[in-house]
């Protein structure tokens, strides 16, 4: 996988931190990932498909977060 992006809640936004952590923990406990369709406003002209994976820390002061890995298909490179 070429590009990996980390999705974190805004620093200081407690409600967002809790929401992201709860969803990440639930996905991790169920051993699930999300297949997402992503449209960037800048730097990417096309729609991309990716996998959103939950990441948790054993440390108490670090919230859960997500990693987004793009899935590239051969058709992307043909045109």
C-alpha positions, 0 to 999 in steps of 0.5 A: 500500500502506497499512501496511508493517512491517519484520521484523528479527532481535533485536539481539545474536542473531547466529544469528538475524541470520545466518539472516535475512540468508541467507534474504533474500540467497537470495530477492534472488538468485532474485528472489523474494518470499513471500506470507504469511498473518499473524495479529496478536495485537493491533491487528488482528482479522482474518487478513491476506495480505501480501507479504514482500520481502527488503531488503539493504544494501551496508554490511557491518555491516547485516544483511538484513531483510524488509518486510511489505506487506499486500494489501487486498481489496475484501471487507475494506472491504465488511463 
